[in-house]
Amino acid sequence: MLLRPAVLSACLALAACGERVVADEPAPAYTLQEVAYAASDRDLRVVIQGNPFGGDPQAFGQTVTGMMQNRIMGVRTNFTTTPGPSARPDYRVVLAFNVARNELNSALCGASALPTKPPGGPIIVQGAFCRGGGPLSSATGWLDEPKSVQDPKFRDLIADMTYSLFPTRRADSGCNGPDC
């Protein structure tokens, strides 16, 4: 999802109401079976880009992954920035906080980290559940006035992003109409 300046302005205007998450349509290959294969009863690598609060990036990563736990319906996994041997190497979740320039969410799955802005101000987080170099699902979220990493609204943002990255079903599943 490319956030053009007008769309970004609208997102920030809506953010005055609190935190929001908008999920992109999952890739046709996205299935809960693949999510279970990638993450069930194992580590799932999380790559964090940027830190909207400043401070220690490892501590921020641990806090964020702690907020992500138990958010995939029917799949027990361990979100972690330091995966062990149980992690499947082709799968990861990437969360980029306050990317410095407009980027498609699919760019998160590339080999290079996206440049991010310095700490402070509203938060825009882009996320993707990646297989190899491409996204299976992605979402964008924002929070207008984060107080700290422990702010309940920030916790809600991370929870909503995680739910959005792992939908329980595709929006077009079971659709038999002409507009599917």
N, C-alpha and C positions, 0 to 999 in steps of 0.2 A: 504494500500500500504506500503510495507516494503522497506525502503530505505537502500539498502546494500551499503557498503563503495564505491564500484565502481560506482554505480548509483548515490550516493550522490556526488561523485567527478565530474561526468558528469553534474549533476544539477548545481553544483557550477561553473563549467567551462562555462556552458551556461548562468549562471547568470551574467557573465561579460557583457552581452548584455543588461542588465536591469532586470526588474521583469518578472517572468513567473509563470503560474499556470497550473497544470496538474490535470484534474479531473479524478477520478476513475469512472467506470461504475456504475450508480445508482443501488440500490438493485431492484430486480424484483417488490417489493411492492411499489416502488416510483411512485407516480402519482401527477399531478398538483392538482387534487381534494383533495388529502390528505394534500398537502401544504396549500391550501386554508382553509381546515378544521383547520389545526394547527395554521395558522398565520393570516388569513384574518380579518382585522379590530380589531386586538387585539395585546397584547404584545406577543413577542416571546423571551423567555429567552436565553441570550447569556452568556456562561461561558468562561472567558478568563483565560488562563494558561500561565504564564510568561509575562515578559515585556522587550522587546529588547532594550528599551531606558532608563530603570530605572525610578525612580520617583514614584509618587503616583499611585498605581494600580487602584483606583477608577476613577481617572481622565483619565488614559489610556483607561479604559473600556468604559467610556462615549465618548471619542474621536473615538474609533474604532466603537462603535455601531452607532455613528453619520455618519460615513463613509459608513455604511451598508444600511442606509435607502433608500427606493425607488429603490431597486435593484432586486426585484422579479417581473417579468413581469405579470401584471394583478392582483397582490395581494398587497393590502395595509396592511402593518404591522408596528409594532413598535418594532424594535430590542432593547433590553434593558438588562442590567445586574441586574436590580432591578424590575422584573416583578410584576405587580399588579394582582388582581383577574381575569382579563380577560385572562391571559395566561393559556394555556392547559398544565397541569403538566407533561404529558408524552413526550413533545416535547421540544427540545432545540438545539441550535447551540453551538458547542464547537470549539474554536480557541486556539491552543497551539503554542506558539512562542518558537522556538529554543529548542525543546525537547532534553533532555540530552543524550538519548540513542535511537537507532533505534526502532521504534514502528510502528505497523500497525495503519492506521487511525481508524480502528474499535475500537482500545483501547481507543479512545477519549470518547466513549459513556459509558465506564465503570464507576463504582462508585468512583474510585480513580483518583485524579489528577496526571498527568504525571510530573515527575521532569523535570525542565527546566534549561537551562544554564544562567549564569549571563549576564547582558546587555553588548552590544557591538558586533561589527562585522556584517557580513552578516545575513540576516533574513531568516529562513526557518519556514514557518507557515503551520501547518497541521490543517485541519478543517473537521468537520462532522456535518451533520444535523441528529440528533438522535431522534428515537422514542423508549422510554424505554431504554434498554441496548444495542441497536444495531443501526448501521447507515443506513439511507435511501439513503444518498449520502455522498461523501467525496472528498477532493481535497488536494493537496499540492502545495504551492507556495513559491517563494523565491525572494529576493531582495538583490543585491550584495553590494551596498553602500548607505544604508539609512542615510540621514543627520539628520532627526528629525522626530518626530511623525507628523509634519505638512508638510513633504516632499511630493510633488505631486506624486512622484513615490510610496510612501507608501500608499497614498490614492488610487492610481490605483490598487495596490496589493490587498487591502481590497475590493475594488469594484469588481475586477476580481474573488476573492475568493467567494464573495457572489453570483455573477452570476453563478459560477461553482457549488456551493452547491445547487442551485435551477434551474436546467436546464428546459427549456420550454418543452422538450420532451426527451424521452429515445432514445438513438442512434439506438436501435434495433426495435423501433416501426415502424410498416408497412413493416417490412422485411419479405419477403416470400421465399427467396432463401435458398439453402441447407447449407449455412454457417452461418445462423442466430442462 
